[in-house]
Amino acid sequence: MSGHSKWATTKRQKAVVDAKRGAVFTKIGNMIAIAARGGVDPAMNPNLAMAIDKAKTANMPAANIQRAIDRVADKNAAALEEIVYEAYGPGGVGLIIETATDNRNRTFPEVRSTLVKHGGSIAEPGSVAFQFTRKGVIRVALKIAGDGKKVADKTWDADEVLLAALDAGAADANEDDGEIVVYTDMKDLHKVRESLSAAGYKIEDAGLEHVPNAEVEIADAAIAQKVMNLLDAIDDLDDVVNVSTNANITAEV
């Protein structure tokens, strides 16, 4: 399993835990508020529709979702900024840190100090970003466990899902650790996601990500652990909405 998917898996596991304690609602609320700038009707705004899907997956209350959407029209609400930081971590891995903040004077010091604490550093703008390409990424489950009673296990054929993704307009797709990872052009993300969902496949996650053009292999277990600790710490910051890395962690951590 590649380091990119290992971190993607870790993020989803963390999201489940964070959702149980409500910690993820702030992040998703900011994502919804920013997406809603493109229109408050999810039927006409694919980015908002996907942000709302993330909220529902995390069991975010409908009132919280609506409050985040209404923030667009609330002149008394603090304005949110989207700020992307580039950074380096242990082993020379690159990081793209996406934030949504109402106070950049709070966010930057938090990001920088977290990086330094875990062996990383802020990079000059453009020095890391060229190593990544912004793409749509959809993760489709190949198996869902039933409840052992009324609902049986459900399994999809990998080749079938791969072909369905490509037929729907995906640029690429591959099988990785029990799921199909689908890559699309940014403009095709919503269309491909809707096609796969309509076909009955289980969408685990979908969104725009910075996908590495090439990966940095981390085979040393100690460095791999430092990288994962850094990614976890950055992702735990309230203002951070997404973290991407080119780390390919081959060591067991």
Buried (B, 14 or more C-beta within 10 A) or exposed (E): EBBBBBBBBBBBEBBEEBBEEEBBBBBBBBBBBBBBBEBBEBEEBBBBBBBBBBBEBBEBEEEBBEBBBEBBEEEEBEEBBEBBBBBBBBBEBBBBBBBBBBEEEEBBEBBBEBBEEBBBEBBEEEEBBEBBEEBBBBBBBBEEEEEEEEEEEEEBEBEEBBEBBBEBBBBEBBBBEEBBBBBBBEEBBBBBBBBBBEBEBBBBBBBBBBBBEEBBBBEBEEBBBBBBBBBBBBBEBBBBBBBBBBBBBBBEB
